[in-house]
Amino acid sequence: MPLNQQPERYHQRVCENGHQITPRIELTSDNSKFCEKCGASVIEQCRNCEALIPGAHPGVIEPLGSIPVPSYCNQCGKAYPWTSKKIEKIKNAVWNSRELKKRDKTQIKNALEQLNRGEITDEKQITIFTEFRKLAPKLWSIVQPIFSDILASVIKKEIGL
């Protein structure tokens, strides 16, 4: 890229637990290998396809902390490590729930695994997670904040988040 040309978009550095280290990698000399908040490793690209994690837009002044940390890679669709960890927490809560029958636990667990791999359609997510909400309202109230972080806005609207 020529020296006088800005990148289309900066990329960011995020720890494996989802703490944003910097939203504008080209504008900082921060090359921390570990997160100051939790000690987790810091990454700046997808582990699956090596695409850079999208960050701030050049020339746009954004308030500190307003650049979102994405849940999924915008190139391959796979979950970032922090999203996978959230999905794993939900899977454990589902599996240990007394509200759900084993058949329902298995169906929800399978859907969560597909969500983690980026292999589940929006329609299927809406169907399964709406049913989950009806079958296990107590458990749903516990995992709802985690779902709010990882589901697309279209799906959140459809399932009442």
Chimera marker file (.cmm) of the C-alpha trace (Angstrom):
<marker_set name="trace">
<marker id="1" x="0.000" y="0.000" z="0.000" r="1" g="1" b="0" radius="0.5"/>
<marker id="2" x="1.418" y="3.447" z="-0.901" r="1" g="1" b="0" radius="0.5"/>
<marker id="3" x="2.500" y="5.580" z="2.052" r="1" g="1" b="0" radius="0.5"/>
<marker id="4" x="-0.146" y="8.258" z="1.439" r="1" g="1" b="0" radius="0.5"/>
<marker id="5" x="-3.029" y="5.762" z="1.172" r="1" g="1" b="0" radius="0.5"/>
<marker id="6" x="-5.006" y="4.731" z="4.258" r="1" g="1" b="0" radius="0.5"/>
<marker id="7" x="-6.183" y="1.164" z="4.729" r="1" g="1" b="0" radius="0.5"/>
<marker id="8" x="-9.862" y="0.465" z="4.035" r="1" g="1" b="0" radius="0.5"/>
<marker id="9" x="-10.209" y="-0.637" z="7.640" r="1" g="1" b="0" radius="0.5"/>
<marker id="10" x="-7.828" y="-1.107" z="10.530" r="1" g="1" b="0" radius="0.5"/>
<marker id="11" x="-7.679" y="-4.428" z="12.307" r="1" g="1" b="0" radius="0.5"/>
<marker id="12" x="-7.762" y="-4.996" z="16.044" r="1" g="1" b="0" radius="0.5"/>
<marker id="13" x="-6.100" y="-7.095" z="18.691" r="1" g="1" b="0" radius="0.5"/>
<marker id="14" x="-8.282" y="-9.047" z="21.122" r="1" g="1" b="0" radius="0.5"/>
<marker id="15" x="-7.447" y="-11.569" z="23.831" r="1" g="1" b="0" radius="0.5"/>
<marker id="16" x="-8.827" y="-15.092" z="23.672" r="1" g="1" b="0" radius="0.5"/>
<marker id="17" x="-11.439" y="-14.125" z="26.281" r="1" g="1" b="0" radius="0.5"/>
<marker id="18" x="-12.755" y="-11.221" z="24.170" r="1" g="1" b="0" radius="0.5"/>
<marker id="19" x="-11.064" y="-8.242" z="25.857" r="1" g="1" b="0" radius="0.5"/>
<marker id="20" x="-10.225" y="-5.627" z="23.243" r="1" g="1" b="0" radius="0.5"/>
<marker id="21" x="-6.522" y="-4.725" z="23.397" r="1" g="1" b="0" radius="0.5"/>
<marker id="22" x="-6.596" y="-2.126" z="20.618" r="1" g="1" b="0" radius="0.5"/>
<marker id="23" x="-9.167" y="-1.347" z="17.891" r="1" g="1" b="0" radius="0.5"/>
<marker id="24" x="-6.618" y="0.271" z="15.527" r="1" g="1" b="0" radius="0.5"/>
<marker id="25" x="-3.559" y="-1.920" z="15.114" r="1" g="1" b="0" radius="0.5"/>
<marker id="26" x="-1.822" y="0.377" z="12.597" r="1" g="1" b="0" radius="0.5"/>
<marker id="27" x="-2.043" y="3.328" z="14.990" r="1" g="1" b="0" radius="0.5"/>
<marker id="28" x="-0.469" y="1.724" z="18.024" r="1" g="1" b="0" radius="0.5"/>
<marker id="29" x="2.791" y="0.145" z="18.953" r="1" g="1" b="0" radius="0.5"/>
<marker id="30" x="1.025" y="-2.148" z="21.450" r="1" g="1" b="0" radius="0.5"/>
<marker id="31" x="2.334" y="-5.604" z="20.710" r="1" g="1" b="0" radius="0.5"/>
<marker id="32" x="1.291" y="-7.230" z="23.977" r="1" g="1" b="0" radius="0.5"/>
<marker id="33" x="1.272" y="-11.005" z="23.806" r="1" g="1" b="0" radius="0.5"/>
<marker id="34" x="-1.045" y="-11.372" z="26.805" r="1" g="1" b="0" radius="0.5"/>
<marker id="35" x="-4.101" y="-9.530" z="28.104" r="1" g="1" b="0" radius="0.5"/>
<marker id="36" x="-3.559" y="-7.240" z="31.100" r="1" g="1" b="0" radius="0.5"/>
<marker id="37" x="-7.086" y="-8.020" z="32.383" r="1" g="1" b="0" radius="0.5"/>
<marker id="38" x="-7.038" y="-11.817" z="32.361" r="1" g="1" b="0" radius="0.5"/>
<marker id="39" x="-3.653" y="-13.054" z="31.134" r="1" g="1" b="0" radius="0.5"/>
<marker id="40" x="-5.046" y="-14.777" z="28.019" r="1" g="1" b="0" radius="0.5"/>
<marker id="41" x="-3.117" y="-14.801" z="24.730" r="1" g="1" b="0" radius="0.5"/>
<marker id="42" x="-3.748" y="-11.912" z="22.346" r="1" g="1" b="0" radius="0.5"/>
<marker id="43" x="-4.677" y="-12.542" z="18.696" r="1" g="1" b="0" radius="0.5"/>
<marker id="44" x="-5.217" y="-10.261" z="15.719" r="1" g="1" b="0" radius="0.5"/>
<marker id="45" x="-6.344" y="-12.781" z="13.120" r="1" g="1" b="0" radius="0.5"/>
<marker id="46" x="-8.718" y="-15.701" z="12.767" r="1" g="1" b="0" radius="0.5"/>
<marker id="47" x="-7.153" y="-19.003" z="13.749" r="1" g="1" b="0" radius="0.5"/>
<marker id="48" x="-9.028" y="-20.792" z="10.976" r="1" g="1" b="0" radius="0.5"/>
<marker id="49" x="-8.385" y="-18.639" z="7.897" r="1" g="1" b="0" radius="0.5"/>
<marker id="50" x="-5.866" y="-16.076" z="9.234" r="1" g="1" b="0" radius="0.5"/>
<marker id="51" x="-8.028" y="-13.084" z="8.213" r="1" g="1" b="0" radius="0.5"/>
<marker id="52" x="-7.338" y="-10.002" z="10.323" r="1" g="1" b="0" radius="0.5"/>
<marker id="53" x="-9.946" y="-9.154" z="12.975" r="1" g="1" b="0" radius="0.5"/>
<marker id="54" x="-11.733" y="-6.043" z="11.663" r="1" g="1" b="0" radius="0.5"/>
<marker id="55" x="-11.328" y="-2.906" z="13.725" r="1" g="1" b="0" radius="0.5"/>
<marker id="56" x="-11.852" y="0.839" z="13.342" r="1" g="1" b="0" radius="0.5"/>
<marker id="57" x="-12.505" y="2.666" z="10.077" r="1" g="1" b="0" radius="0.5"/>
<marker id="58" x="-9.816" y="5.202" z="9.084" r="1" g="1" b="0" radius="0.5"/>
<marker id="59" x="-10.915" y="8.821" z="9.213" r="1" g="1" b="0" radius="0.5"/>
<marker id="60" x="-13.882" y="8.086" z="11.495" r="1" g="1" b="0" radius="0.5"/>
<marker id="61" x="-13.691" y="9.441" z="15.011" r="1" g="1" b="0" radius="0.5"/>
<marker id="62" x="-15.254" y="6.885" z="17.308" r="1" g="1" b="0" radius="0.5"/>
<marker id="63" x="-15.592" y="7.114" z="21.094" r="1" g="1" b="0" radius="0.5"/>
<marker id="64" x="-13.193" y="4.977" z="23.086" r="1" g="1" b="0" radius="0.5"/>
<marker id="65" x="-14.591" y="1.474" z="23.509" r="1" g="1" b="0" radius="0.5"/>
<marker id="66" x="-17.175" y="1.852" z="20.731" r="1" g="1" b="0" radius="0.5"/>
<marker id="67" x="-15.487" y="-0.482" z="18.226" r="1" g="1" b="0" radius="0.5"/>
<marker id="68" x="-17.210" y="-3.845" z="18.737" r="1" g="1" b="0" radius="0.5"/>
<marker id="69" x="-15.288" y="-7.061" z="19.161" r="1" g="1" b="0" radius="0.5"/>
<marker id="70" x="-16.820" y="-9.399" z="16.546" r="1" g="1" b="0" radius="0.5"/>
<marker id="71" x="-18.139" y="-12.833" z="17.515" r="1" g="1" b="0" radius="0.5"/>
<marker id="72" x="-17.414" y="-14.536" z="14.197" r="1" g="1" b="0" radius="0.5"/>
<marker id="73" x="-14.815" y="-14.158" z="11.447" r="1" g="1" b="0" radius="0.5"/>
<marker id="74" x="-16.197" y="-12.127" z="8.558" r="1" g="1" b="0" radius="0.5"/>
<marker id="75" x="-14.211" y="-14.228" z="6.059" r="1" g="1" b="0" radius="0.5"/>
<marker id="76" x="-14.798" y="-17.864" z="7.071" r="1" g="1" b="0" radius="0.5"/>
<marker id="77" x="-17.711" y="-17.577" z="9.524" r="1" g="1" b="0" radius="0.5"/>
<marker id="78" x="-16.023" y="-19.515" z="12.325" r="1" g="1" b="0" radius="0.5"/>
<marker id="79" x="-16.405" y="-18.411" z="15.933" r="1" g="1" b="0" radius="0.5"/>
<marker id="80" x="-13.544" y="-16.530" z="17.533" r="1" g="1" b="0" radius="0.5"/>
<marker id="81" x="-12.113" y="-18.131" z="20.726" r="1" g="1" b="0" radius="0.5"/>
<marker id="82" x="-14.116" y="-15.833" z="23.041" r="1" g="1" b="0" radius="0.5"/>
<marker id="83" x="-17.344" y="-16.817" z="21.264" r="1" g="1" b="0" radius="0.5"/>
<marker id="84" x="-16.476" y="-20.520" z="21.465" r="1" g="1" b="0" radius="0.5"/>
<marker id="85" x="-15.932" y="-20.144" z="25.207" r="1" g="1" b="0" radius="0.5"/>
<marker id="86" x="-19.364" y="-18.521" z="25.612" r="1" g="1" b="0" radius="0.5"/>
<marker id="87" x="-21.000" y="-21.285" z="23.582" r="1" g="1" b="0" radius="0.5"/>
<marker id="88" x="-19.241" y="-23.891" z="25.728" r="1" g="1" b="0" radius="0.5"/>
<marker id="89" x="-20.657" y="-22.248" z="28.885" r="1" g="1" b="0" radius="0.5"/>
<marker id="90" x="-24.166" y="-22.478" z="27.429" r="1" g="1" b="0" radius="0.5"/>
<marker id="91" x="-23.626" y="-26.127" z="26.422" r="1" g="1" b="0" radius="0.5"/>
<marker id="92" x="-22.532" y="-26.983" z="29.978" r="1" g="1" b="0" radius="0.5"/>
<marker id="93" x="-25.534" y="-25.169" z="31.459" r="1" g="1" b="0" radius="0.5"/>
<marker id="94" x="-27.875" y="-27.009" z="29.064" r="1" g="1" b="0" radius="0.5"/>
<marker id="95" x="-26.330" y="-30.389" z="29.806" r="1" g="1" b="0" radius="0.5"/>
<marker id="96" x="-26.574" y="-29.865" z="33.586" r="1" g="1" b="0" radius="0.5"/>
<marker id="97" x="-30.141" y="-28.531" z="33.455" r="1" g="1" b="0" radius="0.5"/>
<marker id="98" x="-32.983" y="-30.372" z="35.161" r="1" g="1" b="0" radius="0.5"/>
<marker id="99" x="-35.550" y="-28.411" z="33.135" r="1" g="1" b="0" radius="0.5"/>
<marker id="100" x="-34.757" y="-30.157" z="29.854" r="1" g="1" b="0" radius="0.5"/>
<marker id="101" x="-35.274" y="-33.732" z="28.700" r="1" g="1" b="0" radius="0.5"/>
<marker id="102" x="-32.234" y="-35.564" z="27.342" r="1" g="1" b="0" radius="0.5"/>
<marker id="103" x="-33.612" y="-35.390" z="23.769" r="1" g="1" b="0" radius="0.5"/>
<marker id="104" x="-33.972" y="-31.594" z="24.038" r="1" g="1" b="0" radius="0.5"/>
<marker id="105" x="-30.515" y="-31.242" z="25.580" r="1" g="1" b="0" radius="0.5"/>
<marker id="106" x="-29.001" y="-33.166" z="22.676" r="1" g="1" b="0" radius="0.5"/>
<marker id="107" x="-30.839" y="-31.059" z="20.080" r="1" g="1" b="0" radius="0.5"/>
<marker id="108" x="-29.774" y="-27.779" z="21.695" r="1" g="1" b="0" radius="0.5"/>
<marker id="109" x="-26.197" y="-29.013" z="22.176" r="1" g="1" b="0" radius="0.5"/>
<marker id="110" x="-25.994" y="-29.977" z="18.481" r="1" g="1" b="0" radius="0.5"/>
<marker id="111" x="-27.342" y="-26.567" z="17.442" r="1" g="1" b="0" radius="0.5"/>
<marker id="112" x="-24.763" y="-24.844" z="19.643" r="1" g="1" b="0" radius="0.5"/>
<marker id="113" x="-21.973" y="-26.900" z="18.067" r="1" g="1" b="0" radius="0.5"/>
<marker id="114" x="-23.215" y="-25.884" z="14.600" r="1" g="1" b="0" radius="0.5"/>
<marker id="115" x="-23.380" y="-22.256" z="15.766" r="1" g="1" b="0" radius="0.5"/>
<marker id="116" x="-19.776" y="-22.506" z="16.960" r="1" g="1" b="0" radius="0.5"/>
<marker id="117" x="-18.686" y="-23.794" z="13.540" r="1" g="1" b="0" radius="0.5"/>
<marker id="118" x="-20.759" y="-21.182" z="11.687" r="1" g="1" b="0" radius="0.5"/>
<marker id="119" x="-22.810" y="-23.952" z="10.042" r="1" g="1" b="0" radius="0.5"/>
<marker id="120" x="-26.387" y="-23.277" z="11.190" r="1" g="1" b="0" radius="0.5"/>
<marker id="121" x="-28.969" y="-21.317" z="9.227" r="1" g="1" b="0" radius="0.5"/>
<marker id="122" x="-30.738" y="-18.328" z="10.725" r="1" g="1" b="0" radius="0.5"/>
<marker id="123" x="-34.067" y="-20.131" z="10.396" r="1" g="1" b="0" radius="0.5"/>
<marker id="124" x="-32.832" y="-23.156" z="12.333" r="1" g="1" b="0" radius="0.5"/>
<marker id="125" x="-31.360" y="-20.939" z="15.051" r="1" g="1" b="0" radius="0.5"/>
<marker id="126" x="-34.681" y="-19.134" z="15.428" r="1" g="1" b="0" radius="0.5"/>
<marker id="127" x="-36.616" y="-22.417" z="15.671" r="1" g="1" b="0" radius="0.5"/>
<marker id="128" x="-34.281" y="-24.117" z="18.150" r="1" g="1" b="0" radius="0.5"/>
<marker id="129" x="-33.595" y="-21.167" z="20.423" r="1" g="1" b="0" radius="0.5"/>
<marker id="130" x="-37.285" y="-20.144" z="20.514" r="1" g="1" b="0" radius="0.5"/>
<marker id="131" x="-38.105" y="-23.705" z="21.587" r="1" g="1" b="0" radius="0.5"/>
<marker id="132" x="-35.258" y="-23.625" z="24.132" r="1" g="1" b="0" radius="0.5"/>
<marker id="133" x="-36.729" y="-20.447" z="25.619" r="1" g="1" b="0" radius="0.5"/>
<marker id="134" x="-40.146" y="-22.133" z="26.000" r="1" g="1" b="0" radius="0.5"/>
<marker id="135" x="-38.849" y="-25.462" z="27.362" r="1" g="1" b="0" radius="0.5"/>
<marker id="136" x="-36.449" y="-24.085" z="29.958" r="1" g="1" b="0" radius="0.5"/>
<marker id="137" x="-37.393" y="-20.546" z="31.000" r="1" g="1" b="0" radius="0.5"/>
<marker id="138" x="-35.231" y="-20.570" z="34.147" r="1" g="1" b="0" radius="0.5"/>
<marker id="139" x="-32.162" y="-21.749" z="32.272" r="1" g="1" b="0" radius="0.5"/>
<marker id="140" x="-32.939" y="-19.349" z="29.435" r="1" g="1" b="0" radius="0.5"/>
<marker id="141" x="-32.896" y="-16.405" z="31.850" r="1" g="1" b="0" radius="0.5"/>
<marker id="142" x="-29.395" y="-17.431" z="32.959" r="1" g="1" b="0" radius="0.5"/>
<marker id="143" x="-27.911" y="-17.876" z="29.472" r="1" g="1" b="0" radius="0.5"/>
<marker id="144" x="-29.794" y="-15.017" z="27.784" r="1" g="1" b="0" radius="0.5"/>
<marker id="145" x="-26.978" y="-12.453" z="28.303" r="1" g="1" b="0" radius="0.5"/>
<marker id="146" x="-24.498" y="-14.828" z="26.652" r="1" g="1" b="0" radius="0.5"/>
<marker id="147" x="-26.827" y="-15.322" z="23.677" r="1" g="1" b="0" radius="0.5"/>
<marker id="148" x="-27.195" y="-11.549" z="23.379" r="1" g="1" b="0" radius="0.5"/>
<marker id="149" x="-23.447" y="-11.322" z="22.757" r="1" g="1" b="0" radius="0.5"/>
<marker id="150" x="-23.170" y="-14.025" z="20.098" r="1" g="1" b="0" radius="0.5"/>
<marker id="151" x="-26.374" y="-14.150" z="18.059" r="1" g="1" b="0" radius="0.5"/>
<marker id="152" x="-26.971" y="-11.927" z="15.051" r="1" g="1" b="0" radius="0.5"/>
<marker id="153" x="-29.366" y="-9.002" z="15.562" r="1" g="1" b="0" radius="0.5"/>
<marker id="154" x="-31.958" y="-10.528" z="13.190" r="1" g="1" b="0" radius="0.5"/>
<marker id="155" x="-32.100" y="-13.706" z="15.266" r="1" g="1" b="0" radius="0.5"/>
<marker id="156" x="-32.167" y="-11.804" z="18.574" r="1" g="1" b="0" radius="0.5"/>
<marker id="157" x="-35.216" y="-9.872" z="17.364" r="1" g="1" b="0" radius="0.5"/>
<marker id="158" x="-37.020" y="-13.037" z="16.251" r="1" g="1" b="0" radius="0.5"/>
<marker id="159" x="-36.484" y="-14.889" z="19.534" r="1" g="1" b="0" radius="0.5"/>
<marker id="160" x="-37.225" y="-11.903" z="21.757" r="1" g="1" b="0" radius="0.5"/>
<marker id="161" x="-33.801" y="-10.854" z="23.037" r="1" g="1" b="0" radius="0.5"/>
<link id1="1" id2="2" r="1" g="1" b="0" radius="0.2"/>
<link id1="2" id2="3" r="1" g="1" b="0" radius="0.2"/>
<link id1="3" id2="4" r="1" g="1" b="0" radius="0.2"/>
<link id1="4" id2="5" r="1" g="1" b="0" radius="0.2"/>
<link id1="5" id2="6" r="1" g="1" b="0" radius="0.2"/>
<link id1="6" id2="7" r="1" g="1" b="0" radius="0.2"/>
<link id1="7" id2="8" r="1" g="1" b="0" radius="0.2"/>
<link id1="8" id2="9" r="1" g="1" b="0" radius="0.2"/>
<link id1="9" id2="10" r="1" g="1" b="0" radius="0.2"/>
<link id1="10" id2="11" r="1" g="1" b="0" radius="0.2"/>
<link id1="11" id2="12" r="1" g="1" b="0" radius="0.2"/>
<link id1="12" id2="13" r="1" g="1" b="0" radius="0.2"/>
<link id1="13" id2="14" r="1" g="1" b="0" radius="0.2"/>
<link id1="14" id2="15" r="1" g="1" b="0" radius="0.2"/>
<link id1="15" id2="16" r="1" g="1" b="0" radius="0.2"/>
<link id1="16" id2="17" r="1" g="1" b="0" radius="0.2"/>
<link id1="17" id2="18" r="1" g="1" b="0" radius="0.2"/>
<link id1="18" id2="19" r="1" g="1" b="0" radius="0.2"/>
<link id1="19" id2="20" r="1" g="1" b="0" radius="0.2"/>
<link id1="20" id2="21" r="1" g="1" b="0" radius="0.2"/>
<link id1="21" id2="22" r="1" g="1" b="0" radius="0.2"/>
<link id1="22" id2="23" r="1" g="1" b="0" radius="0.2"/>
<link id1="23" id2="24" r="1" g="1" b="0" radius="0.2"/>
<link id1="24" id2="25" r="1" g="1" b="0" radius="0.2"/>
<link id1="25" id2="26" r="1" g="1" b="0" radius="0.2"/>
<link id1="26" id2="27" r="1" g="1" b="0" radius="0.2"/>
<link id1="27" id2="28" r="1" g="1" b="0" radius="0.2"/>
<link id1="28" id2="29" r="1" g="1" b="0" radius="0.2"/>
<link id1="29" id2="30" r="1" g="1" b="0" radius="0.2"/>
<link id1="30" id2="31" r="1" g="1" b="0" radius="0.2"/>
<link id1="31" id2="32" r="1" g="1" b="0" radius="0.2"/>
<link id1="32" id2="33" r="1" g="1" b="0" radius="0.2"/>
<link id1="33" id2="34" r="1" g="1" b="0" radius="0.2"/>
<link id1="34" id2="35" r="1" g="1" b="0" radius="0.2"/>
<link id1="35" id2="36" r="1" g="1" b="0" radius="0.2"/>
<link id1="36" id2="37" r="1" g="1" b="0" radius="0.2"/>
<link id1="37" id2="38" r="1" g="1" b="0" radius="0.2"/>
<link id1="38" id2="39" r="1" g="1" b="0" radius="0.2"/>
<link id1="39" id2="40" r="1" g="1" b="0" radius="0.2"/>
<link id1="40" id2="41" r="1" g="1" b="0" radius="0.2"/>
<link id1="41" id2="42" r="1" g="1" b="0" radius="0.2"/>
<link id1="42" id2="43" r="1" g="1" b="0" radius="0.2"/>
<link id1="43" id2="44" r="1" g="1" b="0" radius="0.2"/>
<link id1="44" id2="45" r="1" g="1" b="0" radius="0.2"/>
<link id1="45" id2="46" r="1" g="1" b="0" radius="0.2"/>
<link id1="46" id2="47" r="1" g="1" b="0" radius="0.2"/>
<link id1="47" id2="48" r="1" g="1" b="0" radius="0.2"/>
<link id1="48" id2="49" r="1" g="1" b="0" radius="0.2"/>
<link id1="49" id2="50" r="1" g="1" b="0" radius="0.2"/>
<link id1="50" id2="51" r="1" g="1" b="0" radius="0.2"/>
<link id1="51" id2="52" r="1" g="1" b="0" radius="0.2"/>
<link id1="52" id2="53" r="1" g="1" b="0" radius="0.2"/>
<link id1="53" id2="54" r="1" g="1" b="0" radius="0.2"/>
<link id1="54" id2="55" r="1" g="1" b="0" radius="0.2"/>
<link id1="55" id2="56" r="1" g="1" b="0" radius="0.2"/>
<link id1="56" id2="57" r="1" g="1" b="0" radius="0.2"/>
<link id1="57" id2="58" r="1" g="1" b="0" radius="0.2"/>
<link id1="58" id2="59" r="1" g="1" b="0" radius="0.2"/>
<link id1="59" id2="60" r="1" g="1" b="0" radius="0.2"/>
<link id1="60" id2="61" r="1" g="1" b="0" radius="0.2"/>
<link id1="61" id2="62" r="1" g="1" b="0" radius="0.2"/>
<link id1="62" id2="63" r="1" g="1" b="0" radius="0.2"/>
<link id1="63" id2="64" r="1" g="1" b="0" radius="0.2"/>
<link id1="64" id2="65" r="1" g="1" b="0" radius="0.2"/>
<link id1="65" id2="66" r="1" g="1" b="0" radius="0.2"/>
<link id1="66" id2="67" r="1" g="1" b="0" radius="0.2"/>
<link id1="67" id2="68" r="1" g="1" b="0" radius="0.2"/>
<link id1="68" id2="69" r="1" g="1" b="0" radius="0.2"/>
<link id1="69" id2="70" r="1" g="1" b="0" radius="0.2"/>
<link id1="70" id2="71" r="1" g="1" b="0" radius="0.2"/>
<link id1="71" id2="72" r="1" g="1" b="0" radius="0.2"/>
<link id1="72" id2="73" r="1" g="1" b="0" radius="0.2"/>
<link id1="73" id2="74" r="1" g="1" b="0" radius="0.2"/>
<link id1="74" id2="75" r="1" g="1" b="0" radius="0.2"/>
<link id1="75" id2="76" r="1" g="1" b="0" radius="0.2"/>
<link id1="76" id2="77" r="1" g="1" b="0" radius="0.2"/>
<link id1="77" id2="78" r="1" g="1" b="0" radius="0.2"/>
<link id1="78" id2="79" r="1" g="1" b="0" radius="0.2"/>
<link id1="79" id2="80" r="1" g="1" b="0" radius="0.2"/>
<link id1="80" id2="81" r="1" g="1" b="0" radius="0.2"/>
<link id1="81" id2="82" r="1" g="1" b="0" radius="0.2"/>
<link id1="82" id2="83" r="1" g="1" b="0" radius="0.2"/>
<link id1="83" id2="84" r="1" g="1" b="0" radius="0.2"/>
<link id1="84" id2="85" r="1" g="1" b="0" radius="0.2"/>
<link id1="85" id2="86" r="1" g="1" b="0" radius="0.2"/>
<link id1="86" id2="87" r="1" g="1" b="0" radius="0.2"/>
<link id1="87" id2="88" r="1" g="1" b="0" radius="0.2"/>
<link id1="88" id2="89" r="1" g="1" b="0" radius="0.2"/>
<link id1="89" id2="90" r="1" g="1" b="0" radius="0.2"/>
<link id1="90" id2="91" r="1" g="1" b="0" radius="0.2"/>
<link id1="91" id2="92" r="1" g="1" b="0" radius="0.2"/>
<link id1="92" id2="93" r="1" g="1" b="0" radius="0.2"/>
<link id1="93" id2="94" r="1" g="1" b="0" radius="0.2"/>
<link id1="94" id2="95" r="1" g="1" b="0" radius="0.2"/>
<link id1="95" id2="96" r="1" g="1" b="0" radius="0.2"/>
<link id1="96" id2="97" r="1" g="1" b="0" radius="0.2"/>
<link id1="97" id2="98" r="1" g="1" b="0" radius="0.2"/>
<link id1="98" id2="99" r="1" g="1" b="0" radius="0.2"/>
<link id1="99" id2="100" r="1" g="1" b="0" radius="0.2"/>
<link id1="100" id2="101" r="1" g="1" b="0" radius="0.2"/>
<link id1="101" id2="102" r="1" g="1" b="0" radius="0.2"/>
<link id1="102" id2="103" r="1" g="1" b="0" radius="0.2"/>
<link id1="103" id2="104" r="1" g="1" b="0" radius="0.2"/>
<link id1="104" id2="105" r="1" g="1" b="0" radius="0.2"/>
<link id1="105" id2="106" r="1" g="1" b="0" radius="0.2"/>
<link id1="106" id2="107" r="1" g="1" b="0" radius="0.2"/>
<link id1="107" id2="108" r="1" g="1" b="0" radius="0.2"/>
<link id1="108" id2="109" r="1" g="1" b="0" radius="0.2"/>
<link id1="109" id2="110" r="1" g="1" b="0" radius="0.2"/>
<link id1="110" id2="111" r="1" g="1" b="0" radius="0.2"/>
<link id1="111" id2="112" r="1" g="1" b="0" radius="0.2"/>
<link id1="112" id2="113" r="1" g="1" b="0" radius="0.2"/>
<link id1="113" id2="114" r="1" g="1" b="0" radius="0.2"/>
<link id1="114" id2="115" r="1" g="1" b="0" radius="0.2"/>
<link id1="115" id2="116" r="1" g="1" b="0" radius="0.2"/>
<link id1="116" id2="117" r="1" g="1" b="0" radius="0.2"/>
<link id1="117" id2="118" r="1" g="1" b="0" radius="0.2"/>
<link id1="118" id2="119" r="1" g="1" b="0" radius="0.2"/>
<link id1="119" id2="120" r="1" g="1" b="0" radius="0.2"/>
<link id1="120" id2="121" r="1" g="1" b="0" radius="0.2"/>
<link id1="121" id2="122" r="1" g="1" b="0" radius="0.2"/>
<link id1="122" id2="123" r="1" g="1" b="0" radius="0.2"/>
<link id1="123" id2="124" r="1" g="1" b="0" radius="0.2"/>
<link id1="124" id2="125" r="1" g="1" b="0" radius="0.2"/>
<link id1="125" id2="126" r="1" g="1" b="0" radius="0.2"/>
<link id1="126" id2="127" r="1" g="1" b="0" radius="0.2"/>
<link id1="127" id2="128" r="1" g="1" b="0" radius="0.2"/>
<link id1="128" id2="129" r="1" g="1" b="0" radius="0.2"/>
<link id1="129" id2="130" r="1" g="1" b="0" radius="0.2"/>
<link id1="130" id2="131" r="1" g="1" b="0" radius="0.2"/>
<link id1="131" id2="132" r="1" g="1" b="0" radius="0.2"/>
<link id1="132" id2="133" r="1" g="1" b="0" radius="0.2"/>
<link id1="133" id2="134" r="1" g="1" b="0" radius="0.2"/>
<link id1="134" id2="135" r="1" g="1" b="0" radius="0.2"/>
<link id1="135" id2="136" r="1" g="1" b="0" radius="0.2"/>
<link id1="136" id2="137" r="1" g="1" b="0" radius="0.2"/>
<link id1="137" id2="138" r="1" g="1" b="0" radius="0.2"/>
<link id1="138" id2="139" r="1" g="1" b="0" radius="0.2"/>
<link id1="139" id2="140" r="1" g="1" b="0" radius="0.2"/>
<link id1="140" id2="141" r="1" g="1" b="0" radius="0.2"/>
<link id1="141" id2="142" r="1" g="1" b="0" radius="0.2"/>
<link id1="142" id2="143" r="1" g="1" b="0" radius="0.2"/>
<link id1="143" id2="144" r="1" g="1" b="0" radius="0.2"/>
<link id1="144" id2="145" r="1" g="1" b="0" radius="0.2"/>
<link id1="145" id2="146" r="1" g="1" b="0" radius="0.2"/>
<link id1="146" id2="147" r="1" g="1" b="0" radius="0.2"/>
<link id1="147" id2="148" r="1" g="1" b="0" radius="0.2"/>
<link id1="148" id2="149" r="1" g="1" b="0" radius="0.2"/>
<link id1="149" id2="150" r="1" g="1" b="0" radius="0.2"/>
<link id1="150" id2="151" r="1" g="1" b="0" radius="0.2"/>
<link id1="151" id2="152" r="1" g="1" b="0" radius="0.2"/>
<link id1="152" id2="153" r="1" g="1" b="0" radius="0.2"/>
<link id1="153" id2="154" r="1" g="1" b="0" radius="0.2"/>
<link id1="154" id2="155" r="1" g="1" b="0" radius="0.2"/>
<link id1="155" id2="156" r="1" g="1" b="0" radius="0.2"/>
<link id1="156" id2="157" r="1" g="1" b="0" radius="0.2"/>
<link id1="157" id2="158" r="1" g="1" b="0" radius="0.2"/>
<link id1="158" id2="159" r="1" g="1" b="0" radius="0.2"/>
<link id1="159" id2="160" r="1" g="1" b="0" radius="0.2"/>
<link id1="160" id2="161" r="1" g="1" b="0" radius="0.2"/>
</marker_set>
